[in-house]
Amino acid sequence: MKKLTSDTTKENKRFLPYGRQSIDEEDIQAVIEVLKGDYLTTGPTLAEFEKAVADYVGAEYAVAFSNGTAALHAACFAAGIQSGDEVITSPITFAASANCILYQGGKPVFADVDERTYNIDPAEIEKKINSKTKAIIPVDFTGQPAELDTILEFAQRHNLVVIEDAAHALGAEYNGKKIGSISDMTMFSFHPVKPITTGEGGVITTNDKDYYEKLVQFRTHGITRDRSKLNEDHGPWYYEMQLLGYNYRMTDIQAALGLSQLKKLDRFITRRREIATAYTEAFGDIPELVTPYQSPLSQSGWHLYVIRLKLEKLKGSRKEIFEALQREKIGVNVHYIPVYYHPYYQKLGYQRGLCPIAEKIYEEIITLPLFPAMTDSDVQEVIRAVKTVVKNYAK
Ligand SMILES: *Cc1c(COP(=O)(O)O)cnc(C)c1O
């Protein structure tokens, strides 16, 4: 039996998610065209998509994968990460940024984040570098680039590979350069909430031919057909599996969607920026809130809008405020639970207290809805709800 409620308007109100894809008729037609064609996977559309991504970010090469996590795994392989190697990454990220290190037998080392940007703090990275350190995986959290200049300088000095986790940051810029053209390898994800989508999908961009060739081989079982690289040659059918790779290929169906989506990326980002600006204008002078800090060096892709609660000025906890926003039908979220809090990492021996700033930030953050298809009235609704809830809980 349906529950009766006195507040039917609120009950019927649509729940506004924190993120959502924008798919239009053009995207749908692009996918249909591939379905009618000869290649469903590893065909011309995939190559076209890879070239379009490389051109967009200004990189020499782009290699597409079945998802962003697979792309990170491949990058760790190409970087030569193996058992015993340490790789430094951020605790304020999705588990994939650290899991990819474990896949290769390496050890994730978490360096604490910057109090203002919530990105990995270069000073903390420096403290963790030792003779076992092989690579750094900075994360462009919320779409705001990490401090890449300093990180790349450390990498050069200590001979480390930088694999940038830019899952949030396609279209973002750092020092006037597009993300994807700066680090040794850069990963973008095309999961539906990310800047553009292919359903599932990911890519690595790089300027290094050696990395490029390794990524391509790893993506398809470690197989090569390149005549110049074979140990033997039995005839035209002959190929060799030379290393243990995976089936991490992206389909042409996904690539068609990605190619169509990429054309709209700049428009998507403009809209994301408009919404973020509206939020910051509305919340900037609320004493109980901290709005996102923006580095003058970078242009964020605005994947996420994260507010931070000044709990000392509030009566409620983050949980209470989070739940109050959910009751207002605002699809709030928390990005992220520090990776090493997860039971799997706890079992590996990581202990709480490891990254005190990340842990403190985790207690205070809430992600608000932000995606290109949000209407102005959606934006006003979020602003109204946040102002109302914060006012109710203000001391
Ligand atoms: C989404 C995401 C990934 C993983 O990408 P998938 O395509 O979902 O595998 C990795 N790192 C970060 C920070 C992400 O947000």
The ligand as an ORCA input file, in Angstrom:
! r2SCAN-3c Opt
* xyz 0 1
  C      36.323      7.345    -12.027
  C      37.670      7.366    -11.469
  C      38.629      6.365    -11.748
  C      38.317      5.091    -12.470
  O      37.718      5.210    -13.681
  P      36.723      4.072    -14.214
  O      36.526      4.475    -15.640
  O      35.461      4.147    -13.406
  O      37.394      2.760    -14.089
  C      39.899      6.526    -11.247
  N      40.231      7.584    -10.508
  C      39.342      8.541    -10.192
  C      39.776      9.700     -9.362
  C      38.029      8.453    -10.641
  O      37.139      9.385    -10.298
*
